[in-house]
């Protein structure tokens, strides 16, 4: 590294950017700014973006790449062998970064046979720092924080943000507030803390068709790059991260092919993963069945749901890694109602999910994974029920 670092500053600002193809607008950007400073041995980077709209049409983009950018495999292999990164110049350099993105929307059209998907978020902020005392390619002391507000994915052409307290049918994912903190201390494993509030997920046949077509598009790009999974050499690296995640106000919707929906409500979920064991606790879990006839569903707390086919007030589970043993404890209220109608609904959902899994997983890949996974000790299960 240089003995004396020069003081540098770089500023870049872009406003009113529009990229179009024929009559289709591909990229619309209102404002982008990038600032970088070098002060002694401190590198400060700030990135800001506001109102970005990106439209992706797979058939048009893939055909354009296939025509203009496709290269023979020989040239790709030669290019992959070039360039050896050298991290020596970053020794003793402190890195500070901040990125803030507002109102980002991405529209995906994979084919005319499947529905379009619209994803986006209202606010995303990332702040990270790196300690220069232990910077090297193998590992270094660092900390990062991510805050995301109102992120969603919808299976239609609507770009409107879904409401916070109501679930709009055709919204596979909605996240109200997401906060993630990652820190690597001088000693010990990396620690990750996460908090999510208002989580909604939805399974439906249109989502299954969209995911299946996404897998086809990914395989097309792999063929464009000449990537062969069998020729890749991968080395397994064991990396453990102490993880603590708290999730509140979770609703899961499972829609069968006959417009029947199974709703699962979780008031609070806590996940704690350590080197020796994984602990999971649930509070306010209820399962109910309904028909999605209205445009949206108002999410309720578990005590507000009256007609439920399953209810667990508090549940705790632990998985001991070394013994491969599960300990499940059910306390306070446990209610369940079983019927042939509910059985048929769950069976239909299981068959649809299994069909999607078979579509996404090739037989060759599944067989190779079974051969490479080491044999685990016999699984043990212990259940305790306390009234």
C-alpha positions, 0 to 999 in steps of 0.5 A: 500500500502507498505510504501517503494516500492522496485526498480524492473526491468523486461526485456523479449525479444523474437525473431524468434518465429514460431508456426505451426500445421502440415503444417500450420503456425499459428504464426510468430513473428520476435521480441517482447520485454517487459520492466517494472520498478518500481521506488519508486511509479512509474510503467513504462511499455514499450512494442515493437513488430515487424512483427507479422503474425497470421493465424486463421482457425475457423474450426480447432481452434474451433474443438480443443477448443471443444475437449480440453478446453470445461468445464461444465457450473457448473465449469465455474459459480463457477470460475466466482464467485471467485476473488475480485479485490482490488485496494487499493495497487494502491493508490498513484501509477503513471502509465506510459505505452507505446506500439509500434507495427509494421507490424501486419497482421491477416489472418481469414478463417471462412469456405471454403464457404466464402472468407478469410479476411486479416487485419493489420496495419503498425504502432501502438503506444499507450502512456498512463499516470495515475495521482496517486492523484485520482486513484480509481475503479470508476474513475481517472485522466488519458490521453492516445494517440493512433497513427495508420498508414495504417490500412486495411482489405481485402477480399482475401489472399493477404497480400500486403498493399493497395495503399494510393491514390487508392482503391483496390476492395475487401477492406472493410476498409482502414485508412491512419492515425488515431490519438486519444487523450483521457483525463480525467481532474480533473473536468468535463467530459472525452474529446476525440479528433480524427483525421482521414485522408484517410478513405475508406470503401466498402460494397459488397455481399462478405462482407455481407456473411463474416459478416453473417458467423462471427455472426455464429462463435460468436454464436458457441463460446457463446455456448462453454462458456455456455453464455445465453444472457437472464440470464445476468443482465446488469445495464445501466450506463450513461457515456458522453464523449465530442467528437471532430472528424475531418475526411478528404478524405473519400470515401465510395463504395457501390457495389450491386449484379450486379457489380454496385457501388455507390461512395460517396466522402466527402472532410471533415467531422467534428463531435462534441458531447456535453452534450446538442447537437451533431453537424455534418458538411460536406464539398465537398460531391458528389455521383456518379455511376460507374462500378468496371471493373478495378482492382482499383479506383483512389480517386479524390477530389470532385471538380475533379469528373465531372459526379455526381448525387448529390453534396452538397458543405457545409452542417451542422446539429445539433441534440438537445438531450433534444428536439430530434430536428434536424436542417439541413442547406444546403449552397452554391451549392446543385445539385441532379439528380434522375433517375429510374436507380439510384433508382433501384441501391439504392433499391438493396443496401437497400434490401441487407443491410436489409437482413444482418441486419435481419441475424445478429439480432435475433427477440428475441433480437430486441423485448427485445431492443424495450421494454427496450428503453424508449420512446423518445419525438417526432422527429422534423426536420427543414431544411434551404437552403441558395443559 
